Amino acid sequence: MKLFRQILAVSLAFLVMGSTVSFAANMHYCGSFLVDINLLEAATSCGMDNFDTSKTTDTEGCTIEKSNCCKDKKVIVDGQDELSSPLQLTLEQQVFIVSFGMSYLALFTPEVTDNPDYLTYTPPKIVWDIQQLQEVYLI
C-alpha cells in the first residue's frame, strides 16, 4: 500500500509538471516528407530551399511556375499558468469526504493477530550437552 501511494504521488507530480510546461516544436518538410524536427531551436533545412525555384519558364506560349517545395511548420503548446481546483467544497464537506475515505480504506486493512506461533512452541529436550561434550566454553 505504501509503494502504491509513492507511485501515485510521483505520477501526480509529473502530471502537474507536464501540464504547466510550454514548448514549441519546429518541423521542416521537403515536399510531403518530414525532414527534421527540433524542440529547442529552428529545424535544419534540407538544402532544397536555397535554390530559386520560383522561376517562370516560357515554352511555346505556355508558362510554368515552380513553387518552393520546402516549408517550415511551428507547433506551439502552451501550458497552464495557474492551477486551480474547479470544485469548491466547504469545510464540512471536506471533513465528510476524508472521514468516509479513511473508514472505507479501514475495511480492507488486514487484522493483526497477537498470537504468534512461536509462543506456544516447546523446544526439544536436550539429550546431550554438546558444548560440554566438545569442551567449548565461553569465557
FIKOLZA-1660 file (N, C-alpha, C; in steps of 0.1 Angstrom, whole numbers, plus 5000, padded with zeros to 4 digits):
% residues 139
   i   px   py   pz ch aa at
   1 5008 4988 5000  A  M  N
   1 5000 5000 5000  A  M CA
   1 5009 5013 5000  A  M  C
   2 5020 5012 5007  A  K  N
   2 5029 5023 5008  A  K CA
   2 5035 5026 4995  A  K  C
   3 5039 5015 4988  A  L  N
   3 5045 5016 4974  A  L CA
   3 5035 5022 4964  A  L  C
   4 5023 5018 4965  A  F  N
   4 5012 5023 4957  A  F CA
   4 5011 5039 4959  A  F  C
   5 5011 5043 4971  A  R  N
   5 5009 5057 4974  A  R CA
   5 5021 5065 4969  A  R  C
   6 5033 5060 4970  A  Q  N
   6 5045 5066 4965  A  Q CA
   6 5045 5067 4950  A  Q  C
   7 5041 5057 4943  A  I  N
   7 5040 5057 4928  A  I CA
   7 5029 5067 4924  A  I  C
   8 5018 5067 4931  A  L  N
   8 5007 5077 4928  A  L CA
   8 5012 5091 4930  A  L  C
   9 5019 5094 4941  A  A  N
   9 5024 5107 4944  A  A CA
   9 5034 5112 4933  A  A  C
  10 5043 5103 4929  A  V  N
  10 5052 5107 4919  A  V CA
  10 5045 5109 4905  A  V  C
  11 5036 5101 4902  A  S  N
  11 5029 5102 4889  A  S CA
  11 5021 5115 4889  A  S  C
  12 5014 5119 4900  A  L  N
  12 5007 5131 4900  A  L CA
  12 5016 5143 4900  A  L  C
  13 5028 5142 4906  A  A  N
  13 5037 5153 4905  A  A CA
  13 5042 5155 4890  A  A  C
  14 5044 5144 4883  A  F  N
  14 5048 5146 4869  A  F CA
  14 5036 5151 4860  A  F  C
  15 5024 5147 4864  A  L  N
  15 5013 5152 4857  A  L CA
  15 5011 5167 4858  A  L  C
  16 5013 5172 4871  A  V  N
  16 5012 5187 4873  A  V CA
  16 5023 5194 4866  A  V  C
  17 5035 5188 4866  A  M  N
  17 5047 5194 4859  A  M CA
  17 5045 5194 4844  A  M  C
  18 5040 5183 4839  A  G  N
  18 5038 5182 4825  A  G CA
  18 5027 5192 4820  A  G  C
  19 5017 5194 4828  A  S  N
  19 5006 5203 4823  A  S CA
  19 5009 5218 4824  A  S  C
  20 5020 5221 4831  A  T  N
  20 5024 5235 4832  A  T CA
  20 5035 5239 4823  A  T  C
  21 5042 5229 4816  A  V  N
  21 5053 5232 4808  A  V CA
  21 5049 5236 4794  A  V  C
  22 5055 5247 4789  A  S  N
  22 5052 5251 4775  A  S CA
  22 5064 5248 4766  A  S  C
  23 5061 5244 4754  A  F  N
  23 5072 5241 4745  A  F CA
  23 5068 5243 4730  A  F  C
  24 5077 5244 4721  A  A  N
  24 5075 5246 4707  A  A CA
  24 5083 5236 4699  A  A  C
  25 5076 5230 4689  A  A  N
  25 5083 5221 4680  A  A CA
  25 5084 5227 4666  A  A  C
  26 5096 5227 4661  A  N  N
  26 5099 5233 4648  A  N CA
  26 5101 5221 4638  A  N  C
  27 5093 5221 4627  A  M  N
  27 5094 5210 4618  A  M CA
  27 5097 5215 4604  A  M  C
  28 5105 5208 4596  A  H  N
  28 5109 5212 4583  A  H CA
  28 5104 5201 4573  A  H  C
  29 5095 5204 4564  A  Y  N
  29 5090 5195 4554  A  Y CA
  29 5096 5198 4541  A  Y  C
  30 5101 5187 4534  A  C  N
  30 5105 5189 4520  A  C CA
  30 5095 5181 4512  A  C  C
  31 5086 5188 4505  A  G  N
  31 5075 5181 4498  A  G CA
  31 5065 5177 4508  A  G  C
  32 5062 5164 4509  A  S  N
  32 5053 5159 4519  A  S CA
  32 5060 5151 4530  A  S  C
  33 5074 5151 4529  A  F  N
  33 5082 5143 4538  A  F CA
  33 5087 5152 4550  A  F  C
  34 5086 5147 4562  A  L  N
  34 5092 5154 4573  A  L CA
  34 5107 5151 4573  A  L  C
  35 5115 5162 4572  A  V  N
  35 5130 5160 4571  A  V CA
  35 5136 5162 4585  A  V  C
  36 5131 5172 4593  A  D  N
  36 5138 5174 4606  A  D CA
  36 5127 5180 4616  A  D  C
  37 5129 5176 4628  A  I  N
  37 5121 5181 4639  A  I CA
  37 5130 5185 4650  A  I  C
  38 5128 5197 4656  A  N  N
  38 5136 5202 4667  A  N CA
  38 5128 5209 4677  A  N  C
  39 5131 5207 4690  A  L  N
  39 5123 5212 4701  A  L CA
  39 5129 5225 4706  A  L  C
  40 5142 5227 4705  A  L  N
  40 5148 5239 4712  A  L CA
  40 5152 5250 4702  A  L  C
  41 5154 5247 4690  A  E  N
  41 5158 5258 4680  A  E CA
  41 5152 5255 4667  A  E  C
  42 5155 5263 4657  A  A  N
  42 5149 5261 4644  A  A CA
  42 5153 5248 4637  A  A  C
  43 5144 5242 4630  A  A  N
  43 5147 5229 4624  A  A CA
  43 5157 5232 4612  A  A  C
  44 5167 5222 4610  A  T  N
  44 5176 5224 4600  A  T CA
  44 5170 5221 4586  A  T  C
  45 5175 5228 4576  A  S  N
  45 5169 5227 4563  A  S CA
  45 5175 5215 4556  A  S  C
  46 5168 5211 4545  A  C  N
  46 5173 5200 4537  A  C CA
  46 5182 5205 4526  A  C  C
  47 5183 5218 4524  A  G  N
  47 5192 5224 4514  A  G CA
  47 5184 5227 4501  A  G  C
  48 5172 5222 4499  A  M  N
  48 5165 5225 4487  A  M CA
  48 5158 5239 4487  A  M  C
  49 5157 5245 4498  A  D  N
  49 5150 5258 4499  A  D CA
  49 5160 5269 4495  A  D  C
  50 5173 5266 4493  A  N  N
  50 5182 5276 4489  A  N CA
  50 5182 5279 4474  A  N  C
  51 5177 5269 4466  A  F  N
  51 5175 5271 4452  A  F CA
  51 5164 5280 4449  A  F  C
  52 5165 5288 4438  A  D  N
  52 5154 5297 4434  A  D CA
  52 5145 5289 4425  A  D  C
  53 5134 5284 4431  A  T  N
  53 5125 5276 4423  A  T CA
  53 5113 5284 4419  A  T  C
  54 5112 5296 4421  A  S  N
  54 5100 5304 4418  A  S CA
  54 5102 5310 4404  A  S  C
  55 5110 5304 4395  A  K  N
  55 5112 5309 4382  A  K CA
  55 5100 5305 4373  A  K  C
  56 5097 5314 4363  A  T  N
  56 5087 5310 4353  A  T CA
  56 5094 5308 4340  A  T  C
  57 5091 5297 4334  A  T  N
  57 5096 5294 4321  A  T CA
  57 5086 5295 4310  A  T  C
  58 5090 5300 4299  A  D  N
  58 5080 5302 4287  A  D CA
  58 5084 5293 4276  A  D  C
  59 5077 5283 4273  A  T  N
  59 5079 5274 4263  A  T CA
  59 5068 5274 4253  A  T  C
  60 5069 5279 4242  A  E  N
  60 5059 5280 4231  A  E CA
  60 5046 5285 4236  A  E  C
  61 5046 5296 4243  A  G  N
  61 5034 5302 4248  A  G CA
  61 5028 5297 4261  A  G  C
  62 5034 5287 4267  A  C  N
  62 5030 5281 4279  A  C CA
  62 5039 5286 4290  A  C  C
  63 5033 5291 4301  A  T  N
  63 5042 5295 4313  A  T CA
  63 5040 5285 4324  A  T  C
  64 5051 5281 4329  A  I  N
  64 5052 5271 4340  A  I CA
  64 5058 5278 4352  A  I  C
  65 5051 5277 4363  A  E  N
  65 5056 5283 4376  A  E CA
  65 5060 5271 4385  A  E  C
  66 5072 5272 4390  A  K  N
  66 5076 5262 4400  A  K CA
  66 5075 5268 4414  A  K  C
  67 5069 5262 4423  A  S  N
  67 5068 5267 4437  A  S CA
  67 5079 5260 4445  A  S  C
  68 5082 5266 4456  A  N  N
  68 5092 5261 4465  A  N CA
  68 5086 5248 4472  A  N  C
  69 5093 5237 4472  A  C  N
  69 5088 5225 4478  A  C CA
  69 5090 5224 4493  A  C  C
  70 5098 5233 4498  A  C  N
  70 5101 5232 4513  A  C CA
  70 5092 5241 4520  A  C  C
  71 5088 5237 4532  A  K  N
  71 5080 5246 4541  A  K CA
  71 5084 5243 4556  A  K  C
  72 5084 5253 4564  A  D  N
  72 5086 5251 4578  A  D CA
  72 5073 5253 4586  A  D  C
  73 5072 5244 4596  A  K  N
  73 5060 5245 4604  A  K CA
  73 5064 5246 4619  A  K  C
  74 5057 5254 4627  A  K  N
  74 5060 5255 4641  A  K CA
  74 5047 5252 4649  A  K  C
  75 5048 5243 4658  A  V  N
  75 5037 5239 4667  A  V CA
  75 5040 5244 4681  A  V  C
  76 5032 5252 4686  A  I  N
  76 5034 5257 4700  A  I CA
  76 5024 5251 4709  A  I  C
  77 5028 5246 4720  A  V  N
  77 5019 5240 4731  A  V CA
  77 5021 5249 4743  A  V  C
  78 5010 5256 4747  A  D  N
  78 5011 5264 4758  A  D CA
  78 5006 5257 4771  A  D  C
  79 5013 5258 4782  A  G  N
  79 5009 5251 4794  A  G CA
  79 5000 5261 4802  A  G  C
  80 4995 5255 4813  A  Q  N
  80 4987 5263 4822  A  Q CA
  80 4995 5273 4830  A  Q  C
  81 4990 5285 4832  A  D  N
  81 4997 5294 4841  A  D CA
  81 4992 5293 4855  A  D  C
  82 4980 5289 4858  A  E  N
  82 4975 5288 4871  A  E CA
  82 4969 5274 4873  A  E  C
  83 4971 5269 4885  A  L  N
  83 4965 5256 4888  A  L CA
  83 4954 5259 4899  A  L  C
  84 4942 5256 4895  A  S  N
  84 4931 5259 4905  A  S CA
  84 4921 5247 4904  A  S  C
  85 4915 5245 4915  A  S  N
  85 4905 5234 4915  A  S CA
  85 4891 5240 4911  A  S  C
  86 4885 5233 4902  A  P  N
  86 4871 5238 4898  A  P CA
  86 4861 5235 4908  A  P  C
  87 4864 5226 4917  A  L  N
  87 4854 5221 4927  A  L CA
  87 4857 5228 4941  A  L  C
  88 4848 5236 4945  A  Q  N
  88 4850 5244 4958  A  Q CA
  88 4841 5237 4968  A  Q  C
  89 4847 5231 4979  A  L  N
  89 4840 5224 4989  A  L CA
  89 4841 5232 5002  A  L  C
  90 4830 5231 5010  A  T  N
  90 4830 5237 5023  A  T CA
  90 4838 5228 5033  A  T  C
  91 4841 5233 5045  A  L  N
  91 4849 5225 5054  A  L CA
  91 4841 5213 5059  A  L  C
  92 4828 5213 5060  A  E  N
  92 4821 5201 5064  A  E CA
  92 4821 5191 5054  A  E  C
  93 4820 5195 5041  A  Q  N
  93 4821 5185 5030  A  Q CA
  93 4835 5179 5029  A  Q  C
  94 4845 5187 5032  A  Q  N
  94 4859 5181 5031  A  Q CA
  94 4861 5171 5043  A  Q  C
  95 4856 5174 5055  A  V  N
  95 4857 5165 5066  A  V CA
  95 4849 5152 5063  A  V  C
  96 4838 5153 5057  A  F  N
  96 4830 5141 5054  A  F CA
  96 4837 5133 5044  A  F  C
  97 4843 5139 5034  A  I  N
  97 4850 5131 5023  A  I CA
  97 4862 5124 5029  A  I  C
  98 4870 5131 5037  A  V  N
  98 4881 5125 5043  A  V CA
  98 4878 5114 5053  A  V  C
  99 4868 5116 5061  A  S  N
  99 4864 5105 5071  A  S CA
  99 4857 5093 5064  A  S  C
 100 4850 5096 5053  A  F  N
 100 4844 5084 5045  A  F CA
 100 4855 5076 5039  A  F  C
 101 4865 5083 5033  A  G  N
 101 4876 5076 5026  A  G CA
 101 4884 5068 5036  A  G  C
 102 4887 5074 5048  A  M  N
 102 4895 5067 5058  A  M CA
 102 4888 5054 5063  A  M  C
 103 4875 5056 5066  A  S  N
 103 4867 5044 5071  A  S CA
 103 4865 5034 5060  A  S  C
 104 4865 5038 5047  A  Y  N
 104 4864 5028 5036  A  Y CA
 104 4877 5020 5035  A  Y  C
 105 4888 5027 5036  A  L  N
 105 4901 5021 5035  A  L CA
 105 4904 5012 5047  A  L  C
 106 4898 5015 5058  A  A  N
 106 4900 5007 5070  A  A CA
 106 4893 4993 5069  A  A  C
 107 4883 4992 5060  A  L  N
 107 4877 4979 5057  A  L CA
 107 4886 4969 5051  A  L  C
 108 4896 4973 5044  A  F  N
 108 4905 4964 5037  A  F CA
 108 4918 4962 5043  A  F  C
 109 4920 4968 5055  A  T  N
 109 4933 4965 5062  A  T CA
 109 4932 4951 5069  A  T  C
 110 4943 4944 5069  A  P  N
 110 4942 4930 5075  A  P CA
 110 4943 4932 5090  A  P  C
 111 4937 4922 5096  A  E  N
 111 4937 4922 5111  A  E CA
 111 4950 4917 5116  A  E  C
 112 4955 4923 5127  A  V  N
 112 4968 4918 5132  A  V CA
 112 4965 4908 5144  A  V  C
 113 4971 4897 5143  A  T  N
 113 4969 4887 5153  A  T CA
 113 4981 4888 5163  A  T  C
 114 4977 4888 5176  A  D  N
 114 4987 4889 5187  A  D CA
 114 4991 4876 5192  A  D  C
 115 4988 4865 5185  A  N  N
 115 4991 4852 5190  A  N CA
 115 5001 4845 5180  A  N  C
 116 5014 4849 5181  A  P  N
 116 5023 4842 5171  A  P CA
 116 5025 4828 5175  A  P  C
 117 5030 4820 5165  A  D  N
 117 5031 4806 5167  A  D CA
 117 5043 4802 5176  A  D  C
 118 5053 4810 5177  A  Y  N
 118 5065 4806 5184  A  Y CA
 118 5063 4807 5199  A  Y  C
 119 5052 4814 5204  A  L  N
 119 5050 4814 5218  A  L CA
 119 5045 4801 5224  A  L  C
 120 5038 4793 5216  A  T  N
 120 5033 4780 5220  A  T CA
 120 5043 4769 5217  A  T  C
 121 5054 4772 5211  A  Y  N
 121 5063 4761 5207  A  Y CA
 121 5072 4758 5219  A  Y  C
 122 5073 4745 5222  A  T  N
 122 5082 4740 5232  A  T CA
 122 5095 4734 5226  A  T  C
 123 5106 4738 5231  A  P  N
 123 5118 4733 5225  A  P CA
 123 5121 4719 5228  A  P  C
 124 5128 4712 5220  A  P  N
 124 5131 4698 5223  A  P CA
 124 5140 4696 5235  A  P  C
 125 5139 4685 5241  A  K  N
 125 5147 4682 5253  A  K CA
 125 5161 4680 5249  A  K  C
 126 5170 4684 5257  A  I  N
 126 5184 4683 5254  A  I CA
 126 5189 4669 5259  A  I  C
 127 5193 4661 5250  A  V  N
 127 5198 4648 5253  A  V CA
 127 5212 4648 5258  A  V  C
 128 5221 4655 5250  A  W  N
 128 5235 4657 5253  A  W CA
 128 5238 4672 5253  A  W  C
 129 5246 4676 5262  A  D  N
 129 5251 4690 5262  A  D CA
 129 5263 4690 5253  A  D  C
 130 5261 4695 5241  A  I  N
 130 5271 4695 5230  A  I CA
 130 5283 4704 5234  A  I  C
 131 5281 4715 5241  A  Q  N
 131 5292 4723 5245  A  Q CA
 131 5301 4716 5254  A  Q  C
 132 5295 4709 5263  A  Q  N
 132 5303 4701 5273  A  Q CA
 132 5310 4689 5266  A  Q  C
 133 5303 4683 5257  A  L  N
 133 5310 4672 5250  A  L CA
 133 5322 4676 5242  A  L  C
 134 5320 4688 5235  A  Q  N
 134 5331 4693 5227  A  Q CA
 134 5341 4701 5235  A  Q  C
 135 5338 4703 5247  A  E  N
 135 5347 4711 5256  A  E CA
 135 5349 4725 5251  A  E  C
 136 5338 4731 5247  A  V  N
 136 5338 4745 5242  A  V CA
 136 5331 4754 5252  A  V  C
 137 5338 4763 5259  A  Y  N
 137 5333 4771 5269  A  Y CA
 137 5335 4786 5266  A  Y  C
 138 5325 4794 5268  A  L  N
 138 5326 4808 5265  A  L CA
 138 5331 4815 5278  A  L  C
 139 5341 4823 5276  A  I  N
 139 5348 4830 5287  A  I CA
 139 5343 4844 5287  A  I  C
% end
